[in-house]
Structure formats: C-alpha cells, structure tokens
Amino acid sequence: MDSFCNTMPNTGLNLNLMSFNIRRGTKKDGKNHWIFRRDRVCELLNHYRPDILGLQEALYFQISAISAMLPGYEKVGLGNWGGSKGLHTAIFFDAVRFAPSAEGTFWFSDTPDLPGSKGWGNIIPRTCTWVRLIEKNSKRAFYFYNIHLDHLSQRSRKNSVVFLTQFIHTRSSPDPFVLTGDFNARERSTLIQYLKGKIPLKIRTKGYVFNPEPLMDTFRVLYPNARHIATFHGFRKYFFRFRLDYIFVSSSVRVQDAKIIQPQLEKYYPSDHFPLLARIDLSAISAAANSG
C-alpha cells in the first residue's frame, strides 16, 4: 500500500509533506485550464491528504476551491500583492493535529515586510510563507517555509535564497524545519548546491556567502542515483522536463520516504508541475531542546 495514502494512519512524529505548484488559474491553457484541472487537483489532494501542504502559484479562488475540498485544514499566507491579491505561496496544515504558534509572509526584496515589493530583478513580487507548528500530542515544534522563486532573474534567485537561509538561521527557536517550493533551478545549479551547503554564492553586496544551515533534499537522501525525476513538464508529454521543485529539511530530520507523483499514463495532468511528497520523522529531536 502507498505509504502516503490517506488510508495509512500517521502516528508518533511522522509527517507527510507535499509541495505542489498548481499553476495560476487565469492562464488560457485550453483543455488544461483550471476549470478542467480543479477537480483533478482536489482529488489528488484528498487522496494523499498530507499533514502539511505547500502550494505555489495559487490564486485566491483556487485556494478557496481547495479549502472547500479539504475539511479540517487551516491555511496561512498572503498574496504577492498583499492580502488576498495575487499569487500565494500558501501553506495548508491539518488543524486537528497541529497548532500554529507563529506565522508570516515576507517579500524577496530590500523591503521584505512591504506587500507587493520587488527587488533584485524579479518582474513580479516573490514571497515566502512560513509557519511554526506545534504537534499537539507531543508538543514538538517545527518550522515550515514555502517559496516560489523568480523564473527569469538568476540574480533574484541568488539574493532570495541567501536572504531566506539567513532568515531561517535567525529564527526565534532552534527547531527543525522544512523548506518546500518551486525554486526554478535545476539540481546541478549553483543555487541548489548552495542550499545543500556544497558551495558559496557570490552576492554583489556581500561577497561569497555560505548557507549557515545546509539542507537535505528529501528525495536524494533516499534515491541518490535516480534518473527521470523531472517535476516540470509544461503539459507536454516528452519535452521541457526539468526538476525545479524540492522538499528540503534540516539536518536533524530523518527522511523515511519520498516520491514525485508522475501520472504519465493520464491523458491530462492536474498541473504543469508534478507534486512532490516526503515522509519525515521528528522523533529524534530532543523534546527539551524543542520546547517553547
């Protein structure tokens, strides 16, 4: 049986995570328009019912449709133009199991607290949504960050991940964390290698910068030699297939399972990206060090 299926009970400190770029619902995609994809997306989410879900490229009416189909979940995150306007990097979580203790949205710019702000060459505002969740039974806490980086500007992507990793490093509690998103960067890119702590990034105003808390790619932890693991397909069957989406975790987290859902036999796709899944275990984290 699929270990991610919603018929499998989640016990202890095992968490099922999902990252999914659902493609904005106003795109004129013909047979792949949102009105045709909506039910496919909702059915997929209902089948897996992850404990925490990071969405990218979601407009408010798409979030509303998903909320209606996912009872028992709460959502955090603002649109990239502020409030409910624009694209969301929304986070959904199982409200029966988790309680939020802090949350926020910031913008990848020199004014990160200013809604709608842009910087470093990105054409539209880019955001990170984050939440600190407490698992109610164990009282263990962890952070969840969800992002969508710019698709055109390499400078924006570099500055964004450096800002992000410094933001994570200065979090108020030293809890473990998860980072999901559409990074618009391939596996061998300097961006992904920086996140893993392999190399520094050169930033114009900072010089060479290393990630202060190197991340683990949940999929590669278990499948280091796997091939054909693209996450972007653009509604095409054979072309433009790249891995742009990731679920990262901090080094203290144990990865139990990981999966890229590639419904290649279906006539139509739920989105132009494949969703990602990861199953992690937080039980090794010290309760004393994790309280607060």
N, C-alpha and C positions, 0 to 999 in steps of 0.2 A: 504494500500500500504506500502511496505517496506520503512521505513524512511531513509534507507541507499542507496536505489536505485538511480541510476544516473538520473532518471526522476524527482526526487524531488529537486527543486531549493534550494541552500544554501544561506541564507540571513543573514544580520547582522554579528554577530561574532560567528555564529555556524560553527563548524568544524567537518567534518567527517574524522576519522583517521582509518588506518589499519596497522596491524602488521602481517607479513607473512613470515615464514621460507619455502622457495620454494625448498629446498634440492638441493645440488650441482648437476649439470647436467652431471657430468662424472661418477656417480655411476652406476654400472652394475645392474640395477634394473629390467631387463627383460621387462615385459609388463608395468612396471611403470617407464621406462627410460624417461629421459627428452624429447626425440624426440616425445614420445606419450603424455607427460603431458603438453608440451609447449602451445598448443592451449587451453587446459583447464584452465591453469593459466591465459593466456591473456584474455580469455573470462570472467573469474571471475572478473579480474581487470577492464575490460571495463564495466561490468555490474554495479559494485559499484562505480567506479571512485572516490576513496577517495580524499579529499583535500591534505592529506599528507599520504604517504605510507612508512613504514619502512620494508625493506626486510632483511632477514638473509640468509646466506649460498648461496649467489648468485655469480656465476662466471661471468666474463665479457661478454661472449657470451650470457648468459641468460639475463643479463641487457640490452644488445643490442637488443635482441628479444622483450623484454618488452617495451623498449623505442620506437621501431618501431610501436608498437601497442597502445601506449598511447600518441598520439599527444597532445601538449600543456603542457607537463610536463617537468620539469628540474630535474636533478639528481645530488646529491653530494655524495662524499665518495670515499675512496681509497681501494684497495685490501689489504688483510692482509700481503702480501709480498711487498707492496708498489706499487704505480702507479695502473695499471690495473691488476696486477698479484694476483692470489689467490682469496680467498673468500671475498666478500664485505658485509658490513652492510650498504647498500645503502639507501638513503632517496630520494624519489621522491616527488615533490610538484607541485601543479597547478601554473604554471608560469604566468597565466593571473591574478590570484588573489593575489599572494604573491611575494615579492622580498626579496632575501637573503641579510642580512647586514653583516653577518659573518658566517664562516663555518670551519670545520676541521675534521680530523681523528686523534685519538690517540690510542696507543697500551697499553694493560694492562700488564705493566712490570715496572721495575725500571727505564727504559729509554723510557717513553711514546711517545716521539717525534721521536724515531728511527724506521723507517719502518721495519717490519719483526721481531721486538724484542719480546722475550718471557720472561715469568717470573712466579714465584710462582707455578711452577709445570704443567703449561699448555703445551701440546705437540705441538700444532701449535699456531702461533700468533693469539691473540684475539683482536678485535678492538671495538671502539665506534666511530660512525659517529655522528656529531652534526651540527645543523644549527640554526641560529637566523633568523626568518622570520618576515617580516612586512606585515600585511594585508593592501593592497594598499588603499582601500576606507577609512578605519578608522584610518590608521596609527598606529594601535596597534601592538605591537611586542610580540613574544613568542619564546621560545627555543624548539627544538625537538631533542631528543637524541635517538639513536638506537644502540642496542648491541646484541652480541651473546656470552654468557659465555661458559667456558670450560665444556665439558660433563663428564670429568673424575676426575679432581682435585678439591676437595672441598676447599683446601687452595687457589687455584687460584680464585675460585668464590668469596670467602670471601674477599680476598685482592682486587679483582676487584671492587666489589660493594662499598667497603669503599673508594677506590680511586675515583670512579665515583661520589659518593654522595658529597665528598669534592670538586671535580671539579665543580659540579653543583652549590654548595653553594658559590663558589668564582667567579661565572660568572660575567661579567662586568656590567650587568644591572639586576636589581631585577625583571625581567619579569616572568610571569608564564611559566611553562614548561611541556612537555610531555616526557615520557620515554617508549619506546617500545622495545620488544626484546624476544629472546629465552634465558631464564635465566637458563635452565637446573636445575631447582629447583622446588620442589612441594610447594603447598600453605602453608603447615604447617611447612616448613623448617625454620631454623633459619635465612636463607638468606632473605626470603620473609618477615618474621616478622621484621627483621632489617629495611628493606626498608620502611615498614609501621610505623616505629618508636616504635614498641612494645617492643623490646629487644635490648641490645647492642650485638656487635660481638667482640669476643676476637681475637685480632691480635697480633702475636708474638712480633712485634717490637713496638706496640702502646698500648698494654693492651686492656681494654674494651672501645669500641667506639660506640657511638650512631649516628644515621643518623641525621644530623643537620636540615634537612627539610623533615619530614615524608611525604610519598606519599600515594595517594589513588588508590586502584585497581578499575578501572572504572567499571568492571563487578560486583564486590562485593558491590559497592556502591548501585547499584540498585537491585541486586539479592543476598542478604547475605546468604540465605539458599538453593540456587540452588544446585542440585547434577547432576552428569553425565555431567560434563563440561570439559572433557579432551580436550587437544589441540594437543597431540601427539598420533598417532595411529600406526605408522610404517608400513602402508599399510596393517594392519591386521584388521579384522572386529571386533574382540572381545577382543584381548589381548594387553598388553603393552599400555594401555591408561592412560596417565598421563597429568596433567596440568603443562606445562613447560613454556608457553608463556603468556605475560601480556602486558596490556597497563596501565601505571601508569600516574597520573597527580599530579601537586602540589595542595596544599590545597585550593588555591583561585579559582580553576576552578570548574565550575558547570557541572556535568555529566548529560546528557539528555537521552542517550540511550547507550546500549552496547549489543554485540552479539558475539557468537562464531559460525562460519559457519561450520556446521557439515553435509555435504552431505552424510548421511549414506545410502541413497537409491541408490546412484550412484554405478555403477559397479566398476569404477576406480576413484581414488582420484587425485586431482591436485598435491598434495604433501603428504609427510608423517606427516605433521603438518596441523592442521586446521587454517585458517586465523581468526584473531580477528578484530572486529570493535568497535569503540566508537564514540559517537557524544557528543561534549562538547560545552559549551557556555563561551566565554570570555568577555561578555558584562559587567559583574560586576567589571571588572578590571578598575581601575582609569586610564583615558587617560593621566592625568598629570604624574602619577607615572610610566606610561608605555611608555613614550616618550623617544626618543633618537636614 
